[in-house]
Amino acid sequence: MKYLKNEEEAKDAVQQVFEKSIKELGKYKVDYFKSWIYMVAKNHCLMKLRHKGRYSVEINDQLLAAPDEPGNKADHLKKEQALTDMEWALQQLNREQQLCLTLFYLQKKSYQDITTETGFSLLQVKSFIQNGKRNLKIMLERRQQHEQ
């Protein structure tokens, strides 16, 4: 409701987030489920708003309603947009790159931890991370150019 402002849309979003979380949870080792599910739900709602063309208006309303967060509204909006874009780009990667980047950068796992957890060789892990970073950068640059 915080983001969508419509009870029926919010109910649909809960169902969609539930289905997505069931599929996605097996791909990751989630240490803090509450934070993880919150981010999944939040990003789902922001993507939904973005596709409807209401993204910036809704975000600005949210920023005005949350004065306790530090920083100015423009900076917060840019950061929120960057995070949304990063999540979108991460989802575009192949499964191996997505998994290795998530484990390395978001879950702070070492190369060795990733090899143990995934069964990939050390060389594969390094390659997936390096290629994934390059692909993320390319996708984000293209997306930024497309939006301008």
C-alpha positions in Angstrom: 0.0 0.0 0.0 2.9 2.4 0.8 4.0 2.3 -2.8 1.0 1.3 -4.9 -1.7 3.3 -3.1 -4.4 0.9 -4.4 -5.7 -2.1 -2.3 -6.3 -4.4 -5.3 -2.9 -3.7 -6.8 -1.3 -4.2 -3.4 -3.1 -7.6 -3.0 -1.9 -8.7 -6.5 1.6 -7.5 -5.6 1.6 -9.6 -2.4 0.8 -12.7 -4.4 3.4 -11.9 -7.1 6.1 -11.3 -4.5 5.1 -14.5 -2.7 5.5 -16.5 -5.9 8.8 -14.7 -6.8 10.2 -15.3 -3.4 9.5 -19.0 -3.5 11.3 -19.3 -6.8 14.2 -17.0 -5.8 14.8 -18.1 -2.3 16.4 -21.4 -3.4 19.0 -19.5 -5.5 20.5 -17.5 -2.6 21.6 -18.0 1.0 19.6 -15.5 2.8 20.9 -14.6 6.2 18.3 -11.9 7.0 15.0 -13.0 5.6 13.0 -10.0 6.8 15.4 -7.5 5.0 15.5 -9.7 1.9 11.8 -10.1 1.5 11.3 -6.3 2.2 13.7 -5.5 -0.7 12.0 -8.0 -3.0 8.6 -6.5 -2.3 9.9 -2.9 -2.5 11.7 -3.5 -5.8 8.7 -5.3 -7.2 6.5 -2.3 -6.4 8.9 0.2 -7.8 9.2 -1.7 -11.0 5.5 -1.9 -11.3 5.2 1.8 -10.8 7.9 2.4 -13.3 6.2 0.4 -16.0 3.0 2.4 -15.4 4.9 5.7 -15.7 4.1 6.7 -12.1 7.5 5.9 -10.7 8.9 9.4 -10.1 5.6 10.8 -8.7 5.2 8.0 -6.3 8.8 8.1 -5.2 8.6 11.9 -4.6 5.4 11.3 -2.5 7.3 8.7 -0.5 10.2 11.0 0.1 7.9 13.8 1.3 6.3 11.4 3.6 9.6 10.2 5.1 11.4 13.2 6.4 13.4 11.2 8.9 15.7 9.9 6.2 19.0 11.8 5.8 20.0 13.5 2.6 18.1 15.7 0.2 15.3 14.4 -1.9 17.0 14.6 -5.2 20.0 12.5 -4.0 17.6 10.0 -2.5 15.7 9.7 -5.7 18.9 9.2 -7.7 20.1 6.5 -5.3 16.7 4.8 -5.4 16.8 4.9 -9.2 20.4 3.5 -9.3 19.4 0.6 -7.0 16.4 -0.2 -9.1 18.4 -0.1 -12.3 21.1 -2.3 -10.7 18.5 -4.9 -9.6 17.1 -4.9 -13.1 20.5 -5.3 -14.7 21.4 -8.1 -12.3 18.3 -10.0 -13.2 19.3 -9.8 -16.9 22.6 -11.7 -16.3 22.9 -15.4 -16.8 22.3 -17.5 -13.7 25.9 -18.1 -13.0 27.0 -14.5 -13.2 24.0 -13.4 -11.2 24.7 -16.0 -8.5 28.4 -15.2 -8.2 27.9 -11.4 -8.1 25.2 -11.7 -5.5 27.2 -14.0 -3.3 30.4 -11.9 -3.7 29.1 -8.4 -3.4 25.8 -8.6 -1.6 26.5 -11.5 0.8 30.3 -10.7 1.1 31.3 -14.3 0.4 34.9 -15.1 -0.5 35.9 -16.8 -3.8 36.5 -20.0 -1.8 33.1 -19.8 -0.1 31.4 -19.3 -3.5 33.2 -22.3 -5.0 32.2 -24.4 -2.0 28.6 -23.2 -2.2 28.1 -23.4 -5.9 30.4 -26.2 -7.0 32.0 -23.9 -9.6 35.8 -23.9 -9.9 37.8 -21.0 -8.6 38.6 -19.9 -12.2 34.9 -20.1 -13.1 33.9 -18.0 -10.1 36.5 -15.3 -11.0 35.3 -15.4 -14.6 31.6 -15.1 -13.7 32.3 -12.2 -11.4 34.5 -10.3 -13.9 32.2 -10.9 -16.9 29.2 -10.2 -14.7 30.6 -6.8 -13.6 31.4 -5.9 -17.2 27.9 -6.9 -18.4 26.3 -5.0 -15.6 28.2 -1.9 -16.5 27.3 -2.2 -20.2 23.6 -2.8 -19.4 23.5 0.2 -17.0 25.2 2.5 -19.5 22.7 1.5 -22.2 19.8 1.9 -19.9 21.0 5.3 -18.8 21.4 6.4 -22.5 18.0 5.0 -23.4 16.3 7.0 -20.6 17.9 10.3 -21.6 
